[in-house]
Protein backbone atom coordinates (compact mmCIF):
# COMPACT_ATOMS: atom_id res chain seq x y z
CA UNK A 1 0.00 0.00 0.00
CA UNK A 2 1.21 3.47 -0.77
CA UNK A 3 2.46 5.77 1.93
CA UNK A 4 0.30 8.59 0.54
CA UNK A 5 -2.78 6.56 1.37
CA UNK A 6 -2.15 7.13 5.08
CA UNK A 7 -0.84 10.68 4.89
CA UNK A 8 2.69 9.39 5.37
CA UNK A 9 4.93 11.52 3.21
CA UNK A 10 8.54 10.57 2.60
CA UNK A 11 9.43 14.20 1.96
CA UNK A 12 7.98 17.22 3.77
CA UNK A 13 5.82 19.50 1.66
CA UNK A 14 7.08 23.02 2.19
CA UNK A 15 4.54 25.81 2.19
CA UNK A 16 4.47 29.36 3.36
CA UNK A 17 4.06 29.56 7.13
CA UNK A 18 1.09 31.91 6.88
CA UNK A 19 -0.88 29.24 4.98
CA UNK A 20 -0.49 26.62 7.69
CA UNK A 21 -3.44 25.42 9.73
CA UNK A 22 -3.13 25.93 13.48
CA UNK A 23 -3.58 22.73 15.46
CA UNK A 24 -4.15 21.86 19.09
CA UNK A 25 -3.26 18.28 20.05
CA UNK A 26 -5.44 16.55 22.63
CA UNK A 27 -4.42 13.34 24.41
CA UNK A 28 -7.00 11.58 26.59
CA UNK A 29 -6.10 8.67 28.83
CA UNK A 30 -5.47 7.37 32.32
CA UNK A 31 -1.95 8.78 32.81
CA UNK A 32 -1.60 6.37 35.69
CA UNK A 33 1.06 7.66 36.10
CA UNK A 34 2.23 9.98 33.34
CA UNK A 35 5.45 8.73 31.71
CA UNK A 36 8.18 10.28 29.62
CA UNK A 37 6.73 8.50 26.60
CA UNK A 38 3.42 10.30 27.07
CA UNK A 39 5.30 13.58 26.82
CA UNK A 40 7.48 12.41 23.94
CA UNK A 41 4.37 11.60 21.92
CA UNK A 42 3.56 15.30 21.79
CA UNK A 43 7.05 16.12 20.52
CA UNK A 44 6.87 13.44 17.84
CA UNK A 45 3.44 14.57 16.68
CA UNK A 46 4.46 18.23 16.57
CA UNK A 47 7.59 17.47 14.54
CA UNK A 48 5.61 15.36 12.09
CA UNK A 49 2.86 17.93 11.55
CA UNK A 50 5.35 20.77 11.14
CA UNK A 51 7.35 18.78 8.60
CA UNK A 52 4.28 18.36 6.38
CA UNK A 53 4.34 22.12 5.85
CA UNK A 54 0.58 22.17 6.33
CA UNK A 55 0.22 22.61 10.08
CA UNK A 56 1.48 24.65 13.01
CA UNK A 57 0.98 23.05 16.42
CA UNK A 58 0.25 25.81 18.91
CA UNK A 59 -0.79 23.82 21.96
CA UNK A 60 -0.94 20.36 23.47
CA UNK A 61 -3.61 19.37 25.99
CA UNK A 62 -3.55 16.40 28.36
CA UNK A 63 -6.94 15.26 29.68
CA UNK A 64 -6.77 12.57 32.40
CA UNK A 65 -9.82 10.32 32.63
CA UNK A 66 -12.06 10.56 35.70
CA UNK A 67 -12.40 8.02 38.49
CA UNK A 68 -15.67 6.86 36.94
CA UNK A 69 -13.72 5.02 34.24
CA UNK A 70 -13.26 2.19 36.77
CA UNK A 71 -10.03 0.84 35.30
CA UNK A 72 -8.13 -1.68 37.38
CA UNK A 73 -5.41 0.00 39.44
CA UNK A 74 -6.61 3.51 38.56
CA UNK A 75 -5.64 5.82 41.41
CA UNK A 76 -7.65 8.93 42.26
CA UNK A 77 -7.96 11.55 39.54
CA UNK A 78 -6.66 14.41 41.67
CA UNK A 79 -3.35 12.57 42.10
CA UNK A 80 -3.01 11.85 38.38
CA UNK A 81 -3.91 15.43 37.56
CA UNK A 82 -1.31 16.78 39.99
CA UNK A 83 1.43 14.57 38.53
CA UNK A 84 0.66 15.78 35.01
CA UNK A 85 0.74 19.41 36.18
CA UNK A 86 4.16 18.90 37.74
CA UNK A 87 5.49 16.96 34.74
CA UNK A 88 4.75 19.78 32.28
CA UNK A 89 5.86 22.72 34.42
CA UNK A 90 8.94 23.29 32.28
CA UNK A 91 7.09 23.00 28.95
CA UNK A 92 5.70 26.20 27.47
CA UNK A 93 3.22 24.61 25.06
CA UNK A 94 1.72 21.72 26.99
CA UNK A 95 -1.15 22.13 29.43
CA UNK A 96 -3.54 19.89 31.35
CA UNK A 97 -7.32 20.28 31.33
CA UNK A 98 -9.09 19.07 34.49
CA UNK A 99 -12.69 19.00 33.16
CA UNK A 100 -12.84 15.31 32.25
CA UNK A 101 -11.09 14.18 35.42
CA UNK A 102 -13.55 16.06 37.64
CA UNK A 103 -16.71 14.46 36.25
CA UNK A 104 -18.34 12.02 38.65
CA UNK A 105 -19.33 9.60 35.90
CA UNK A 106 -17.20 8.44 33.00
CA UNK A 107 -17.43 10.77 30.00
CA UNK A 108 -17.10 9.42 26.46
CA UNK A 109 -13.95 10.65 24.69
CA UNK A 110 -16.04 12.14 21.88
CA UNK A 111 -17.81 14.37 24.42
CA UNK A 112 -14.47 15.49 25.82
CA UNK A 113 -13.44 16.55 22.32
CA UNK A 114 -16.69 18.46 21.82
CA UNK A 115 -16.36 20.24 25.15
CA UNK A 116 -12.75 21.28 24.62
CA UNK A 117 -13.30 22.25 20.99
CA UNK A 118 -16.20 24.51 21.92
CA UNK A 119 -14.06 26.11 24.61
CA UNK A 120 -10.89 26.56 22.60
CA UNK A 121 -9.66 30.09 22.78
CA UNK A 122 -8.25 31.73 19.70
CA UNK A 123 -4.75 30.52 20.46
CA UNK A 124 -1.94 32.38 18.76
CA UNK A 125 1.74 32.91 19.39
CA UNK A 126 1.46 36.64 18.76
CA UNK A 127 -1.88 37.78 20.10
CA UNK A 128 -3.85 37.61 23.33
CA UNK A 129 -7.27 39.08 22.80
CA UNK A 130 -10.10 38.94 25.26
CA UNK A 131 -11.67 35.50 25.57
CA UNK A 132 -15.03 37.18 25.93
CA UNK A 133 -14.74 38.54 22.39
CA UNK A 134 -13.88 35.10 21.09
CA UNK A 135 -16.77 33.34 22.74
CA UNK A 136 -19.82 34.97 21.25
CA UNK A 137 -23.26 33.49 20.98
CA UNK A 138 -25.04 31.06 23.20
CA UNK A 139 -23.00 28.28 24.67
CA UNK A 140 -24.78 24.96 24.89
CA UNK A 141 -24.00 22.56 27.69
CA UNK A 142 -22.36 19.35 26.63
CA UNK A 143 -24.90 17.22 28.49
CA UNK A 144 -27.73 18.71 26.44
CA UNK A 145 -26.04 18.23 23.11
CA UNK A 146 -27.00 15.30 20.91
CA UNK A 147 -24.20 12.88 20.10
CA UNK A 148 -24.53 13.55 16.37
CA UNK A 149 -25.01 17.32 16.45
CA UNK A 150 -21.37 18.42 16.28
CA UNK A 151 -20.98 20.94 13.51
CA UNK A 152 -18.18 20.86 10.98
CA UNK A 153 -14.70 22.17 11.78
CA UNK A 154 -14.53 25.90 11.89
CA UNK A 155 -18.20 26.27 12.81
CA UNK A 156 -17.28 28.03 16.03
CA UNK A 157 -15.39 30.74 14.23
CA UNK A 158 -12.73 31.10 11.61
CA UNK A 159 -10.19 31.98 14.30
CA UNK A 160 -10.49 28.62 16.06
CA UNK A 161 -7.61 26.19 15.53
CA UNK A 162 -8.23 22.57 14.63
CA UNK A 163 -8.32 20.01 17.43
CA UNK A 164 -6.66 16.65 16.72
CA UNK A 165 -6.58 13.46 18.74
CA UNK A 166 -3.09 12.36 19.79
CA UNK A 167 -2.80 8.71 20.73
CA UNK A 168 -0.63 5.62 20.72
CA UNK A 169 -1.10 2.56 18.54
CA UNK A 170 -3.00 0.77 21.31
CA UNK A 171 -5.83 3.32 21.13
CA UNK A 172 -6.26 2.94 17.36
CA UNK A 173 -6.24 -0.83 17.78
CA UNK A 174 -8.80 -0.61 20.61
CA UNK A 175 -11.42 0.79 18.23
CA UNK A 176 -12.03 -2.82 17.19
CA UNK A 177 -12.74 -4.10 20.73
CA UNK A 178 -16.48 -4.88 21.13
CA UNK A 179 -18.43 -2.53 23.44
CA UNK A 180 -15.40 -0.37 24.19
CA UNK A 181 -16.30 2.37 21.69
CA UNK A 182 -19.49 3.49 20.01
CA UNK A 183 -19.31 3.44 16.22
CA UNK A 184 -20.58 7.01 15.97
CA UNK A 185 -17.93 8.21 18.45
CA UNK A 186 -15.15 6.67 16.38
CA UNK A 187 -16.57 8.33 13.27
CA UNK A 188 -16.71 11.67 15.08
CA UNK A 189 -13.20 11.55 16.50
CA UNK A 190 -11.54 10.31 13.31
CA UNK A 191 -13.82 11.93 10.76
CA UNK A 192 -14.36 15.39 12.24
CA UNK A 193 -11.24 15.93 14.32
CA UNK A 194 -8.56 13.67 12.91
CA UNK A 195 -5.96 11.48 14.61
CA UNK A 196 -2.19 11.60 15.00
CA UNK A 197 -1.14 8.11 16.04
CA UNK A 198 2.34 7.18 17.29
CA UNK A 199 3.54 3.72 16.33
CA UNK A 200 4.90 1.15 18.73
CA UNK A 201 7.11 -1.89 18.21
CA UNK A 202 5.14 -4.80 16.80
CA UNK A 203 2.07 -2.78 15.79
CA UNK A 204 0.72 -2.87 12.24
CA UNK A 205 -1.38 0.26 11.98
CA UNK A 206 -1.78 0.06 8.20
CA UNK A 207 -3.39 -3.36 8.63
CA UNK A 208 -5.53 -2.01 11.48
CA UNK A 209 -6.85 0.74 9.21
CA UNK A 210 -7.36 -1.62 6.28
CA UNK A 211 -9.41 -4.07 8.34
CA UNK A 212 -11.69 -1.40 9.80
CA UNK A 213 -14.39 0.02 7.53
CA UNK A 214 -14.68 3.16 9.66
CA UNK A 215 -10.94 3.84 9.77
CA UNK A 216 -10.61 3.09 6.07
CA UNK A 217 -13.41 5.55 5.28
CA UNK A 218 -11.57 8.35 7.12
CA UNK A 219 -8.02 7.17 6.42
CA UNK A 220 -7.02 10.58 5.03
CA UNK A 221 -7.62 12.03 8.51
CA UNK A 222 -5.24 9.57 10.16
CA UNK A 223 -1.59 10.61 10.46
CA UNK A 224 0.72 7.71 11.30
CA UNK A 225 3.96 8.73 12.98
CA UNK A 226 6.84 6.30 13.35
CA UNK A 227 8.90 6.40 16.52
CA UNK A 228 12.29 5.19 15.31
CA UNK A 229 13.85 5.31 18.78
CA UNK A 230 11.87 2.47 20.27
CA UNK A 231 10.97 3.09 23.89
CA UNK A 232 8.40 0.62 25.15
CA UNK A 233 7.48 2.49 28.32
CA UNK A 234 4.29 1.17 29.84
CA UNK A 235 2.39 2.71 32.75
CA UNK A 236 1.47 -0.84 33.80
CA UNK A 237 5.16 -1.80 34.02
CA UNK A 238 5.90 1.45 35.87
CA UNK A 239 3.29 0.62 38.50
CA UNK A 240 4.69 -2.90 38.81
CA UNK A 241 8.18 -1.51 39.42
CA UNK A 242 6.85 0.95 42.00
CA UNK A 243 4.99 -1.81 43.85
CA UNK A 244 8.24 -3.76 44.05
CA UNK A 245 10.26 -0.80 45.26
CA UNK A 246 12.29 -0.62 42.06
CA UNK A 247 13.60 2.57 40.49
CA UNK A 248 11.64 4.29 37.70
CA UNK A 249 14.05 7.18 37.29
CA UNK A 250 14.45 8.31 33.65
CA UNK A 251 11.20 6.49 32.85
CA UNK A 252 8.77 8.98 34.36
CA UNK A 253 9.42 12.65 35.20
CA UNK A 254 11.36 13.29 38.41
CA UNK A 255 8.55 15.55 39.62
CA UNK A 256 6.11 12.65 39.29
CA UNK A 257 8.46 10.36 41.21
CA UNK A 258 8.69 12.91 44.02
CA UNK A 259 4.90 13.24 44.13
CA UNK A 260 4.43 9.46 44.22
CA UNK A 261 6.91 9.11 47.09
CA UNK A 262 5.38 11.99 49.01
CA UNK A 263 1.85 10.59 48.81
CA UNK A 264 2.84 6.90 49.03
CA UNK A 265 1.08 5.96 45.79
CA UNK A 266 1.14 2.68 43.88
CA UNK A 267 1.43 0.03 46.54
CA UNK A 268 0.04 -3.52 46.14
CA UNK A 269 -3.35 -2.40 47.42
CA UNK A 270 -3.71 0.36 44.84
CA UNK A 271 -3.45 -2.14 41.97
CA UNK A 272 -6.44 -4.02 43.40
CA UNK A 273 -8.62 -0.93 43.01
CA UNK A 274 -11.57 -1.65 40.68
CA UNK A 275 -10.32 -5.24 40.26
CA UNK A 276 -13.88 -6.57 40.59
CA UNK A 277 -15.55 -3.79 38.61
CA UNK A 278 -16.30 -3.86 34.89
CA UNK A 279 -14.75 -1.02 32.90
CA UNK A 280 -17.24 1.87 32.57
CA UNK A 281 -17.61 1.84 28.75
CA UNK A 282 -18.14 -1.92 28.76
CA UNK A 283 -20.81 -1.54 31.45
CA UNK A 284 -22.59 1.21 29.55
CA UNK A 285 -22.45 -0.21 26.04
CA UNK A 286 -23.19 -3.80 27.05
CA UNK A 287 -26.25 -2.54 28.90
CA UNK A 288 -27.38 -0.53 25.87
CA UNK A 289 -26.74 -3.51 23.58
CA UNK A 290 -28.76 -5.84 25.80
CA UNK A 291 -31.56 -3.28 26.06
CA UNK A 292 -31.73 -2.96 22.28
CA UNK A 293 -31.82 -6.75 21.91
CA UNK A 294 -34.74 -7.02 24.35
CA UNK A 295 -36.68 -4.31 22.52
CA UNK A 296 -36.12 -6.05 19.21
N, C-alpha and C positions, 0 to 999 in steps of 0.2 A: 504493500500500500504506500501511496506517496506521502511524503512528509507534509505537503501542502494541505492534504486532506484534514490534518489535525492542527492546522495553524502552526506547524513546526517549521520554521524557516532556517535554512542552512546559512543564509547571509542576512544580516539586518537590513531592513529597508529604511534608508535615510530620508527623512522629510524635515521640513522646516519646523522648528520647535513650536511656533505659534499655531500650527495646524494639529498639534497633538491633542488627544482627548485626555482630560484629567480623570484619574482613577483613584478610588479609595478601596483598599483591600480589606476584606472582613473575614476573620477566622473565628469560627465557632467551635467549641469543644469543651472537654472536661478540664484540661490543664491541671492535671491531678498527679504531680505538680507540673508547672511549666518547665520545659527543658530548653537547652540551648538550640536544639533542632527546631523547636517551635519558632524561635526567634530567627533562626537562619532561613526558614521558609519564606519569611517576608523579604529578606535580602535577595534570595534567589528569584522570587517572583518579580521584584522591582527591577532587577537587572534584566531579566528576560523581556519584560514589557517595554522598558526603555530602549533595548536593542532593536525592537521591531520598528522603532521610529514613529510609531502610531500613538503611543501613550506616554503620559507623565504621571507617575504615582506620587500623589501629594500627601497621602496619609495611610496608615495601617491601623486597623481596629481589632482588638482581641475581645471576644465576648464569651466569658466562662458560662457554662450551663448552670442552671439552678439546682438546688437540692432535690427538686421534684423529679429529676431525671431517673433517680433510683438506681444508678449504676453501682455495681459491686465495688466496694472500697472507696467510694466517692466521699471525700471529707467535706466538711461544711463549706458552703460557697464563699463566706466572708474570708476564710483562710486562703482559698484559691485566688480570690480577687486581690487580696493583699500581696500575695507572692508575685502576681503578675505586675502589680503597680511598682513593686520594688525592682523587679527584673528589668523594667523598661525606663527606669529613672534617667539613665544616661543616653537614651535615644530620643532624638528631637522630632521623629516623625511617627513613632508608634504611641498608641494610647489604648486604654482599656475602657470599655463601656459596661457599667454595672447593671443595666436594665434587665437583661435576661437572667442574670444570677440572683436578682432580688424578687423574682416572681415566685409565688408560693407553689404553683403548679408548673409542670413542665410545659415549655412553649416550643411549638414547632419551629424549626430553623427558618422556614419560609416566612413566618410571622416576624422573626427577629430581623430578617432582611427588610421587610416592609417597614417596620418601625424605624430602623436606623436610616433607611433611604429617605423616608418622609422627614426625618429630623436632621438630615445632613445640612450643615451650613455651607455657604458658598466659599469653600476652602480655596485659598490661593496663597502662593508664596509672597505675594507683593501687596496684598490688600486685606484690610480688616474692617469691613463695613459692619454696620449694626445688624445683629441677627434678627431684630424685629423687622427690618426692611426686607429681609430675605425670606421671611416666613409670613407671607400674606395669604389671606383667604382663610376659610374655616378648616380647622385641623380635626380630622376624624379620628376617633379612638380606634386602636388596633383591634380591640375586642369586638367592635361593632362592624368591622369591615369584613365583607364576604371573602372567602378564600380565593375566588377567581376574579376579584374586582381590581387588582393592581393594574394601574395604567402603564402605558409604554414608557420606556426610558425618556427622561427629559420632560415628563409631564408636569413635574413640580417646578419647572423653571429652567430656562436655558442655561442659567449659571450653575446648576447643580452638576457635580461630577458624577461619573458612573461608579456604581458600587459593584465590585466583583467578589465572588467567593474564593477564598484561598484555602486549600485543603491538601492533605496528603493522599497518596494512592489508596489507602484503606477506606477513605470516605467515598471516593468514586466507586470502589468495588462494593461498598456496603449498599449502594442503591439497588442492588439485585437481591438483597436479603428480604424475604417475605415479612410483611407487617412492620418493617423498620421505618419505611418511608411511604408517604402517600404519592401516588403517581403524579397527581397535579402539583404537588410541592416540588418534585424533581423537575418537572417541566418549567415551573416558575423560576427556580434557582438557576437552572442551566440555560433556559430559553430567554429569560428576561434580564438576568443579571450577568450571567457568564461565570466560568470557573477557570481558575489557574490552579493546576494540580501538579504537585511535586512528586516525582517518581521515587520509588524505593527499590532496593535490591530484590530481584525475584518477581517484581510486578510486571504485568503485561497490560498496560493501559489501552493500547491500540486494540487488543483483543476484547477488553472489557467494553470499549465503546462499540465495536463491531457487533457484539452479541446482545447489545441493549438497543431496542428500537427507539427508546426515548433519547438516549445519548447519541445515537446515530443521527437522529432527526436534527439535533442541535449541535452536531459535532463542530461546526464552525465557531461556536461560542466556547469551546473547550481548548484551553492553552495547556499543553503538556510540557513541563519543564524537567529536564534531566539534571539530577544532582550527581555530578561525576565524582565528587569526593564522598564516597559512601560513608554514612554515619548512622548506623541503625540504633539510634537512641529511642528507647521505649519508656514511657511513663510507668508501665507495668513493671519493667525490670528495675527502674529507679526505686519504686516503692519496695520491691523485694530486697534490694540492697540496703535500703534504709531500715527495714524490719530486722535485718541481720546485722546491723551495726557497721556496715561496710561503707567506704567512702564513695561519694558521688561528686566529688570535686572535679571540675572541668566538664561535667555532664549536664549539670543544671547551674543556673547563675548563683554566685556566692551569696547574694542577698537572699535568695530563696533558701539556701542551706541554713543561713543564720536564722531565718524566720522559722524554719522547721525545727531547729534545735531549741529555739526559745520557747516555742509552744508545744514541744514534745509531740509532733505529728508523726503519723505513719508508723505505728507500732502494730504488732500482730492483731490487736483487737480492731484497729481501724480498717483492716482489709476485710473483716467479716461484716462490715456495715453493708446493709442491703443484700446480704448473701442469700436470703430467702425471699427476696422481693423480685418480681418480674419487672424488667426494664419498662419505663413509662410508655414509650411509643408502642412497644409490643402489647402492653395492657390495653392501650387506647384503641389501636387498630384491630387487634384481635376481637375486642368487644364489638366494634363497629361492624366487622366482617361477620361475626356470629349473628348480630342483630339483623343485618341485611339478609342473611340466609334464612332466618326464621320468618321474616316478612315475605320472602319469596315463596 
